[in-house]
Amino acid sequence: MRMDGRRRSGNVDDRRGLSGRGGKILGGGIAGVVIIAIVTLLGGGNIGDVLNNVLGSQMNTQFAVQSTDTYTPDAEDERLAELASQVLAGTEDVWTAEFRKQGWGEYECPKLVLFSGAVNSGCGNATSQTGPFYCSADQTVYLDLDFFKEMSTTIGADGDFAYAYVIAHEVGHHVQYLLGTLTDAHQQMSRLPEKEANKISVALELQADFYAGVWAYNDNEMFGSLEEGDVENAINAASKIGDDYLQKKAYGREMPDSFNHGRSEQRVRWLKKGLDTGNPLLGNTMDIPYSRL
């Protein structure tokens, strides 16, 4: 991606080197199975949101934050921190313009918290194993930059645009929150059996993928940010975080009833639709029958 000279967001809270201690821990994925963890982590930020919606105020526990000297960022960490801030700024520019264009009112920018190890969020205490997530309780995206390194070593997905896709996907959940989609969906999910709730989760995740593509299209229109190979890197990442792909790698078989992020083919298709059209009105996955997603 061409990011030289791009502004950095003023909505970044850098908590690297701090550790959230105590309280409940929100886990991502299945303990001991890294690949399945990545399904939850990279696939979306709805884990904290669902727990917050179901458990309500139980998740709003206060945690002490304690300094630690165990984290020392290297040059790549600092580069990724700058990239994350610039990508967030790009989402601010794009979605501010889109909200005005669509008559959705003023866009309220989310915060981005960079952390290492563990963090206190509005949805509870989370560890790095939770991965990137969006918490609607405090309208914040949480990210441990080491996750980008795990993307490369664990699933073979790397490149700055692939990393930007992760952030843009989480911001896509924020867009859903502002439009009321996220809250409505989670209210429905709380009343349904797990199998049916998972179908709504898939629709949410695919729309967040679509919104990530919409952001990329419009960011490129504004700033000429995309370079040769960028789109391929993002599509490669999307193809390796489908529920079917990751379950086959972990278990040797698919378990469709447990899908909550969508098949690889679906994730790629909705990301590409956003990339090809740049129109946020063309991705209402919530109104499409599950069999046609």
C-alpha distance (Angstrom), angle and dihedral (degrees) to the residues before:
residue distance angle dihedral
M1 . . .
R2 3.78 . .
M3 3.79 103.3 .
D4 3.81 101.8 145.2
G5 3.77 110.7 132.9
R6 3.81 93.9 7.4
R7 3.79 116.3 141.0
R8 3.78 122.0 -107.9
S9 3.78 120.8 -127.0
G10 3.77 120.3 -106.0
N11 3.80 89.7 -147.7
V12 3.81 97.4 77.3
D13 3.79 120.0 113.7
D14 3.79 108.6 -164.9
R15 3.80 108.0 -154.3
R16 3.78 97.4 160.8
G17 3.76 108.3 140.1
L18 3.79 92.2 33.3
S19 3.79 123.1 99.1
G20 3.79 127.5 -154.6
R21 3.80 108.3 -136.9
G22 3.81 133.1 -166.6
G23 3.78 133.9 7.7
K24 3.75 126.4 68.9
I25 3.76 123.2 -22.6
L26 3.78 119.8 -137.9
G27 3.78 108.1 -145.7
G28 3.76 126.6 -155.3
G29 3.77 119.4 -146.2
I30 3.78 127.7 -22.0
A31 3.79 117.8 -35.8
G32 3.77 113.6 -108.3
V33 3.82 95.0 14.7
V34 3.79 106.5 95.3
I35 3.78 95.6 -176.4
I36 3.79 93.7 53.3
A37 3.80 88.4 47.4
I38 3.78 88.2 57.0
V39 3.80 90.1 55.5
T40 3.78 88.5 62.5
L41 3.76 97.0 35.8
L42 3.76 104.6 47.7
G43 3.76 94.0 26.7
G44 3.76 97.3 66.7
G45 3.73 154.4 -42.4
N46 3.76 98.4 -114.4
I47 3.80 94.4 103.1
G48 3.79 93.7 81.4
D49 3.78 90.9 39.1
V50 3.79 94.7 52.7
L51 3.79 92.1 47.6
N52 3.78 90.6 47.6
N53 3.80 90.9 49.6
V54 3.81 95.2 47.3
L55 3.78 99.0 39.5
G56 3.80 96.4 35.3
S57 3.74 116.5 -173.5
Q58 3.80 92.5 2.1
M59 3.79 87.9 81.6
N60 3.81 94.1 52.5
T61 3.79 93.4 85.0
Q62 3.78 116.9 148.1
F63 3.78 116.9 -121.8
A64 3.77 131.9 -161.7
V65 3.80 114.3 -120.9
Q66 3.75 114.6 -145.4
S67 3.77 129.2 -168.3
T68 3.76 119.0 -119.5
D69 3.79 131.8 -173.8
T70 3.78 95.5 -155.1
Y71 3.81 95.2 95.6
T72 3.79 118.7 78.6
P73 3.82 114.2 169.4
D74 3.77 117.3 -138.1
A75 3.80 127.1 -151.4
E76 3.81 92.6 -86.7
D77 3.81 91.1 51.1
E78 3.79 89.8 54.1
R79 3.80 91.9 47.1
L80 3.80 91.0 51.3
A81 3.80 90.9 47.4
E82 3.79 89.8 54.4
L83 3.81 90.9 46.4
A84 3.81 91.4 50.9
S85 3.79 91.2 50.5
Q86 3.80 92.1 48.5
V87 3.81 92.6 47.5
L88 3.80 90.2 50.1
A89 3.81 88.8 51.0
G90 3.80 88.5 51.7
T91 3.79 91.4 53.0
E92 3.79 88.8 50.1
D93 3.80 91.7 53.6
V94 3.80 94.8 45.0
W95 3.79 98.9 44.0
T96 3.81 93.7 42.7
A97 3.80 87.8 56.8
E98 3.80 93.9 43.1
F99 3.81 94.9 49.3
R100 3.79 90.0 52.9
K101 3.79 92.3 44.6
Q102 3.81 93.3 50.5
G103 3.80 94.5 42.8
W104 3.80 92.9 -116.1
G105 3.79 94.3 135.0
E106 3.79 126.8 -115.8
Y107 3.77 116.7 -21.2
E108 3.80 113.1 -121.2
C109 3.78 107.8 -146.0
P110 3.81 117.5 -132.7
K111 3.76 123.3 -132.9
L112 3.79 123.8 -116.3
V113 3.79 118.6 -144.0
L114 3.79 116.5 -162.5
F115 3.78 111.4 -158.9
S116 3.77 142.2 166.0
G117 3.77 125.3 -144.0
A118 3.79 101.5 -13.6
V119 3.78 138.9 -1.8
N120 3.78 141.2 -166.5
S121 3.82 110.5 -124.2
G122 3.76 134.8 175.2
C123 3.81 86.8 -105.6
G124 3.78 95.1 53.3
N125 3.77 137.2 -82.5
A126 3.80 115.2 -38.0
T127 3.77 134.7 -172.5
S128 3.79 130.3 -148.7
Q129 3.82 87.3 -96.9
T130 3.80 87.9 68.9
G131 3.80 88.0 66.2
P132 3.81 124.6 -160.9
F133 3.79 112.1 -15.6
Y134 3.78 141.9 164.5
C135 3.80 120.1 -131.8
S136 3.79 115.1 -160.7
A137 3.82 91.6 -166.4
D138 3.81 89.9 74.0
Q139 3.83 98.7 14.0
T140 3.78 91.2 -121.6
V141 3.79 137.7 136.9
Y142 3.80 114.4 -141.3
L143 3.79 121.5 -154.7
D144 3.79 137.2 173.9
L145 3.80 104.7 -160.0
D146 3.80 90.4 -144.4
F147 3.79 85.9 75.0
F148 3.79 89.7 74.0
K149 3.79 89.3 56.8
E150 3.81 89.3 49.5
M151 3.80 89.4 52.7
S152 3.77 89.3 60.5
T153 3.79 99.3 42.3
T154 3.83 98.9 37.2
I155 3.79 106.0 37.4
G156 3.80 103.0 11.2
A157 3.80 94.8 -116.4
D158 3.78 116.5 133.8
G159 3.79 144.2 136.5
D160 3.79 129.2 102.8
F161 3.79 94.4 -92.1
A162 3.80 90.7 52.3
Y163 3.81 87.5 53.6
A164 3.80 90.4 46.5
Y165 3.82 88.5 52.6
V166 3.81 89.5 58.9
I167 3.81 92.1 53.7
A168 3.80 93.2 42.3
H169 3.82 90.0 50.8
E170 3.80 90.9 55.0
V171 3.80 90.4 46.8
G172 3.80 85.4 51.4
H173 3.80 87.3 64.0
H174 3.80 87.9 53.5
V175 3.80 89.6 53.5
Q176 3.81 87.6 51.4
Y177 3.79 89.3 51.4
L178 3.80 93.8 50.7
L179 3.80 90.9 49.1
G180 3.81 92.5 48.6
T181 3.80 93.4 -115.6
L182 3.79 95.7 114.8
T183 3.80 96.1 48.7
D184 3.81 93.3 46.4
A185 3.79 91.8 48.4
H186 3.79 94.4 49.2
Q187 3.79 91.5 48.6
Q188 3.79 88.6 54.7
M189 3.79 92.2 45.6
S190 3.80 92.2 53.0
R191 3.82 89.8 59.6
L192 3.81 98.0 46.5
P193 3.82 136.1 77.6
E194 3.79 113.0 -97.9
K195 3.81 94.4 -102.9
E196 3.80 92.6 55.7
A197 3.81 93.4 39.8
N198 3.80 88.9 54.8
K199 3.80 89.7 59.2
I200 3.79 90.7 57.9
S201 3.80 89.3 47.3
V202 3.81 89.9 54.7
A203 3.81 90.6 52.6
L204 3.82 90.2 50.7
E205 3.79 93.2 49.3
L206 3.79 94.4 47.4
Q207 3.79 90.6 50.5
A208 3.81 89.7 50.8
D209 3.81 87.9 52.5
F210 3.80 88.7 50.3
Y211 3.81 91.6 49.7
A212 3.81 89.2 50.8
G213 3.80 87.8 56.3
V214 3.81 91.4 47.0
W215 3.78 89.0 53.5
A216 3.81 92.5 49.6
Y217 3.82 92.9 49.8
N218 3.79 93.2 50.7
D219 3.80 95.3 39.7
N220 3.79 88.1 55.2
E221 3.81 90.1 48.8
M222 3.80 90.1 52.3
F223 3.78 101.1 39.4
G224 3.81 110.1 11.0
S225 3.78 88.3 -120.3
L226 3.81 101.9 155.8
E227 3.78 121.4 91.5
E228 3.78 132.3 -173.7
G229 3.79 110.4 -67.8
D230 3.81 95.8 19.1
V231 3.78 96.3 105.6
E232 3.79 91.0 45.9
N233 3.81 90.3 53.3
A234 3.80 92.2 52.4
I235 3.80 92.4 46.1
N236 3.79 89.6 49.4
A237 3.79 89.6 53.2
A238 3.81 92.2 48.2
S239 3.80 91.2 48.9
K240 3.81 91.1 55.5
I241 3.79 98.1 49.9
G242 3.79 98.9 57.0
D243 3.79 114.6 122.4
D244 3.79 91.7 -122.7
Y245 3.81 94.9 51.1
L246 3.78 94.6 47.7
Q247 3.79 96.2 42.6
K248 3.80 90.1 51.9
K249 3.80 90.1 51.5
A250 3.78 92.8 47.6
Y251 3.80 101.7 36.5
G252 3.78 106.5 11.1
R253 3.80 91.7 -118.3
E254 3.79 143.5 60.7
M255 3.80 125.2 -105.0
P256 3.82 102.2 -165.8
D257 3.80 95.6 -179.9
S258 3.80 89.0 63.4
F259 3.82 95.7 49.2
N260 3.79 109.9 123.0
H261 3.80 102.9 160.1
G262 3.79 104.7 38.5
R263 3.77 138.4 -108.5
S264 3.79 120.2 -61.5
E265 3.80 90.5 -109.8
Q266 3.81 90.6 53.5
R267 3.77 94.5 47.9
V268 3.78 92.6 49.4
R269 3.80 92.3 45.6
W270 3.81 95.4 51.5
L271 3.80 93.1 43.5
K272 3.80 89.7 51.1
K273 3.79 91.9 47.4
G274 3.79 89.4 57.3
L275 3.80 91.2 44.9
D276 3.81 92.1 49.3
T277 3.81 98.9 45.0
G278 3.80 108.9 25.0
N279 3.80 87.3 -156.4
P280 3.84 114.8 126.5
L281 3.80 90.9 -162.4
L282 3.81 91.9 69.1
G283 3.79 97.5 64.7
N284 3.79 107.4 67.9
T285 3.77 96.0 141.7
M286 3.80 90.9 163.3
D287 3.81 91.5 73.0
I288 3.81 95.9 47.7
P289 3.82 119.3 93.7
Y290 3.79 110.3 -107.5
S291 3.79 92.6 -118.4
R292 3.80 89.8 59.9
L293 3.78 99.0 47.5
